[in-house]
């Protein structure tokens, strides 16, 4: 993936098992619990989770060869593989799962996993290849499986340094990292899946924008683009390249800090449900690759309700009416900024759409441009008035949405603790404790949707594929991943 190499040199690299891949942003850390989209290219290449989902959402074994959910849904027993080693050479066993669960249960160290661990009471290790996880109360089957799928096991000896040094069992290890430029992965020589990885080496090169990434693919300097924008992807598809969309779209959400400025006012926030021109955002930002949605769910989510898309369709007059009901002055309604990731062309484009739309109802705002690293730091620290950001886990059990920082019910880095919107917290708790598939479950989902719109601390606009893959026709073996993360172990070249 190094630019400027001659064609015959590239051919030799392919024969040796080399693949060059392009990213539009550098990773944030090597910690798989830091489940930011910046880390999606690496998590499934450096780590393995306890179980996986196939493209249809069915649970399949991974580091856990089997699992048994208790009849009362108050625990799950895991059987672990006994032939797996970490990159350090240390064995994978129950002690490693124990150390990983302890990290996940820590409010700070657990990061995005912490919210999912809230249902866990404790766990035991009957022997080196068994773990039993006990829950605070009965937990729905799907929520238990989501927890197991979410946990990437970390080498106990590397937990303290995992931010800067990978410590997994994955198909690849890190051979080189040049900050802001490239990351080179090489095959883990003792990887447990037979015949994988197919390639001996993958090099990720970080490009500043879609245009330079596309030019690199078209020139043959790279073989794959991961995480590019929809507009560039559609153009490349039309030019003959492969365009691969995964089963796990994200939902783009206007995140609102309800502790700041005019956003303390509920009616002002609720107006934004009508002031989002979702069709324009999808068309301009993502070349139409996705669907509009007024709720934070992918279409496959059991909580999805398309009636909200009609009820909260773009409507300036309804938006104006709520702005008037807010009782805020013009100066108060203009007293905020929309933070924008300067490295995200699509995010900048949709932010400009919102800026222009709001001007029509008398709200004149400034776009606060931040570089990617600063943008992420401010997002996770709640240091913003409003901003766009994708949220994941929206095709799984509905309360998995709470793994995203803006939707967390406790230790919320934006909204604080205790959570300022108790009806939302109660609705999440209700979904977590409602079993079966009948009217009670639907009522719990309906109550959650209503609470989300009432609180309006996040305004969804559309689904999109952050993990879009555009590839040369010579590349094959892409594995669909439920979160649209990149799985490199099966990728190879055609003859």
Secondary structure, DSSP 4 states (H G I P E B T S, - for coil): --TT--HHHHHHHHHTTEEEEEESS----S-TT---GGGHHHHHHH--BSEEE-TTS-EEESSEEEEEE-TTSSEEEEEE-SS-B-TTSPBPSHHHHHHHHHHHTSTTTTHHHHHHGGGEEEEEEEETTEEEEEESS---HHHHHHHHHH-B---GGGGGGTTTS----SSEEEEEEETTTEEEEEE-TT-SSTT--SSSEEEEEE-SSHHHHHHHHHHTS-SEEES--HHHHHHHHHTT-EEE--S--EEEEEEE-TTSGGGGSHHHHHHHHHH--HHHHHHHHHTT-S-B-SSS--TTSTT--THHHHHT---HHHHHHHHHHHT--HHHHT--EEEEETT-HHHHHHHHHHHHHHHTTT---EEEEE-HHHHHHHHHTT--SEEEEEE--TTSSGGGGGGSGGG-SSSBTTTBSS-S-HHHHHHHHHHHT--SSSHHHHHHHHHHHHHHHHH-SEEEEEEE-TT-EEE-TTEE-PPP-TT-----TT-EE--
